[in-house]
Amino acid sequence: MAESPTRFAVLGSPIAHSLSPLLHRAAARALGIDDFSYERFEVGEAQLEAFLAEHPELEGLSLTMPLKHRLVELARVNGWDLDADAVATGAGNTLLRPAPGGGEVLNTDVDGIVAAVHEGLALAGTETAPWTDEADVLGAGATAASALAAAARLGVVRVRLFVRDRTRAGG
């Protein structure tokens, strides 16, 4: 009897627009990985804990809005490992579940933003930007927290935060 494929998924709300399943399946095919499944599930903050309990077969999860802060909260309650960026930002976008009941929460957004800035600078033919001491960040959610951490890693010393709801900017 053939083993079932390794199952992964992206969670969020809304999620129907996500290209993650298409991209991850294409990458798996390109790498010659046959026993692979990547799905999407509409999950809100209030449903995340129950969803995770009901789907232990999902070994890896990508999480998007509005779940990134909630994932870190659940990691702390459940004693899962948190990487340094998830701790610093209070937000995680990846959950690895190598064993039943275990978990490791990562924030890959910070490294992704830093890499994108470096790639953009390389395309511009430079290693430094003329604005290295300041940056603008749009929003006040989990990805904005990651952008702030990335800005700090890039040496930015002054950030202007642009938000629709000023009460969200204090978190």
C-alpha positions as CSV (number, residue, x, y, z in Angstrom):
1,M,0.0,0.0,0.0
2,A,1.4,3.4,-1.0
3,E,2.1,5.9,1.7
4,S,-0.1,9.1,1.6
5,P,1.6,12.2,0.4
6,T,3.3,14.7,2.7
7,R,0.6,17.3,3.3
8,F,1.1,21.0,3.5
9,A,-1.4,23.9,3.4
10,V,-1.8,27.7,3.5
11,L,-4.3,29.1,6.0
12,G,-5.9,32.5,6.2
13,S,-9.0,34.6,5.6
14,P,-9.6,35.5,2.9
15,I,-7.5,32.8,1.2
16,A,-9.2,31.9,-2.1
17,H,-6.9,34.3,-4.0
18,S,-3.7,32.7,-2.7
19,L,-1.3,31.4,-5.4
20,S,0.6,29.4,-2.7
21,P,-0.8,26.0,-3.7
22,L,0.1,26.5,-7.4
23,L,3.6,27.8,-6.6
24,H,4.4,25.1,-4.1
25,R,3.1,22.3,-6.3
26,A,5.1,23.6,-9.3
27,A,8.2,23.7,-7.1
28,A,7.7,20.2,-5.9
29,R,7.3,19.0,-9.5
30,A,10.4,20.8,-10.6
31,L,12.3,19.1,-7.8
32,G,10.9,15.7,-8.7
33,I,8.9,15.4,-5.4
34,D,5.9,13.2,-6.1
35,D,4.5,12.5,-2.7
36,F,3.5,16.1,-2.0
37,S,0.2,17.8,-1.4
38,Y,-0.3,21.6,-0.8
39,E,-3.9,22.8,-0.2
40,R,-5.6,26.0,1.0
41,F,-8.1,26.4,3.8
42,E,-10.2,29.4,4.9
43,V,-9.4,29.8,8.6
44,G,-10.1,32.8,10.9
45,E,-8.3,33.6,14.1
46,A,-11.1,32.1,16.2
47,Q,-10.9,28.8,14.3
48,L,-7.1,28.3,14.2
49,E,-6.6,26.3,17.3
50,A,-9.4,23.9,16.5
51,F,-8.3,23.6,12.9
52,L,-4.8,22.6,13.9
53,A,-6.2,20.0,16.3
54,E,-8.4,18.6,13.6
55,H,-5.7,18.4,11.0
56,P,-2.6,16.8,12.6
57,E,-1.7,15.2,9.2
58,L,-0.7,18.7,7.9
59,E,3.1,18.7,8.5
60,G,3.8,22.2,7.4
61,L,1.6,25.3,7.2
62,S,2.0,28.7,5.7
63,L,-0.2,31.3,7.6
64,T,-1.3,34.7,6.4
65,M,-3.6,37.3,7.6
66,P,-5.2,37.4,10.1
67,L,-3.4,34.4,11.7
68,K,0.2,35.5,12.2
69,H,-0.1,36.9,15.7
70,R,-2.5,34.2,16.8
71,L,0.0,31.5,15.7
72,V,2.7,33.0,18.1
73,E,0.1,33.0,20.9
74,L,-0.7,29.3,20.3
75,A,3.1,28.5,20.2
76,R,3.6,30.0,23.6
77,V,0.6,28.2,25.1
78,N,1.7,24.9,23.5
79,G,5.4,25.1,24.2
80,W,6.3,25.1,20.5
81,D,9.7,26.5,19.4
82,L,9.7,30.1,18.1
83,D,12.5,31.5,15.9
84,A,14.1,34.8,16.8
85,D,12.1,36.8,14.3
86,A,8.8,35.3,15.5
87,V,9.7,36.3,19.0
88,A,10.9,39.8,18.0
89,T,7.8,40.6,15.9
90,G,5.2,38.6,17.8
91,A,4.2,37.1,14.4
92,G,4.8,33.8,12.6
93,N,4.0,32.7,9.1
94,T,5.2,29.2,9.1
95,L,4.4,26.2,11.3
96,L,6.4,23.0,11.1
97,R,5.0,20.0,12.8
98,P,7.6,17.2,12.7
99,A,6.0,15.2,15.4
100,P,2.5,14.9,17.0
101,G,2.0,17.7,19.4
102,G,5.2,19.4,18.5
103,G,5.7,22.5,16.5
104,E,8.2,25.1,15.4
105,V,7.0,28.6,14.4
106,L,9.0,30.7,12.0
107,N,8.8,34.2,10.7
108,T,10.2,34.1,7.2
109,D,8.9,37.5,6.3
110,V,11.8,39.4,7.8
111,D,14.4,37.5,5.8
112,G,12.2,37.8,2.7
113,I,12.0,41.5,3.0
114,V,15.7,41.9,3.6
115,A,16.5,39.6,0.6
116,A,14.1,41.6,-1.6
117,V,15.8,44.9,-0.7
118,H,19.3,43.4,-1.3
119,E,18.1,42.0,-4.7
120,G,16.6,45.4,-5.7
121,L,19.8,47.1,-4.8
122,A,21.8,44.6,-6.8
123,L,19.6,45.2,-9.8
124,A,20.2,48.9,-9.4
125,G,23.9,48.2,-9.4
126,T,24.6,49.3,-5.8
127,E,25.0,47.7,-2.4
128,T,23.6,50.7,-0.5
129,A,20.5,52.8,-0.9
130,P,20.5,56.6,-0.7
131,W,17.8,56.3,2.0
132,T,19.6,53.9,4.3
133,D,18.8,55.9,7.4
134,E,15.0,56.1,6.9
135,A,12.1,54.1,5.5
136,D,8.3,54.2,5.3
137,V,6.1,51.2,6.3
138,L,2.5,51.0,5.3
139,G,0.1,49.3,7.8
140,A,0.3,48.1,11.4
141,G,-0.3,44.4,11.1
142,A,2.0,41.4,11.4
143,T,3.7,42.0,8.1
144,A,4.3,45.6,9.1
145,A,6.0,44.3,12.3
146,S,8.2,42.2,10.0
147,A,9.0,45.2,7.8
148,L,10.0,47.1,10.9
149,A,12.4,44.3,12.0
150,A,13.8,44.1,8.5
151,A,14.3,47.8,8.4
152,A,16.3,47.6,11.7
153,R,18.4,44.7,10.2
154,L,19.1,46.9,7.2
155,G,20.4,49.7,9.4
156,V,17.4,52.0,9.1
157,V,17.3,54.3,12.1
158,R,14.0,56.3,11.4
159,V,10.7,54.7,10.2
160,R,7.5,56.5,9.3
161,L,4.5,54.3,9.9
162,F,1.4,55.0,7.8
163,V,-1.8,53.4,9.1
164,R,-5.5,53.8,8.5
165,D,-6.3,53.1,12.2
166,R,-3.9,54.9,14.6
167,T,-5.0,52.7,17.4
168,R,-3.4,49.7,15.7
169,A,0.0,51.5,15.4
170,G,0.8,51.1,19.1
171,G,1.0,47.3,19.1
